[in-house]
């Protein structure tokens, strides 16, 4: 079976009155409940997990908390006998057999165009969104605010080169989650995810795109958002006797999910 879980941003998972969830809500409650439900519905204790971007980082941090012990009463599953979601589901220990992480954000070591933009203007953008009482933000909303501050301050010559791909994404994110990413990008003290986590098999897949000769001298190797510094650090932090990493040249953070090579790597990882 292949199961698609929508951790954040889906058309039915974000609304103006929905909880303004924090990152820790995702790692401590949302992810364990979703994966426990997949275990219940599929009747499989061991799962292969493919996580993209935030879905990768959340999974790593949640597994660090619960992989060794599992989590009792992680959530409620559908009960076919009663017709209600009143069946208690628990997350088993070591629920993930093969872990495939795609474009996984870390502690934002090094500098990418998007992380620099957020570092310079993120506080202004978040403040503007708070003043408008917006708790669930679409990517276009966020980047409009970044644009406004970018052009107002004349600090970045051409914002569109960094963020043009993301403005077409209609996914949404809670404001508290955006604040957490802004905090990670601003801080040089936060640790990389994955420390002390042990997994059976892990494959990390990242994109790498050239920004032009001069910009390549200024910025770290990245997919415009996630740096390869982070991929290397996450790779080294996680304990596994079977781990590998893949760099796909010429694709950015958004393009990578449409890459045929990524599909090929995922199939190879779960069918070894």
Secondary structure, 3 states (H helix, E strand, C coil): CCCCCCCCCCCCCCCCCCCCCCHHHHHHHHHHHHHHHHHHHHCCCCEEEEEECHHHHHHHHHHHHHCCCCEEEEEEEEECCCCEEEEEEEECCCCEEEEEEECCCCCCCCCCHHHHHHHHHHHHHHHHHHHCCCCEEEHHHHHHHHHHHHHHHCCCCCCHHHHCCHHHCCCEEEHHHHHHHHHHHHCCCCCCCCCCCECCEEEEEEEECCCCHHHHHHCCCECCCCEHHHHHHHHHHCECCCEEEEEEECCCCCHHHHCHHHHHHHHHHHCC
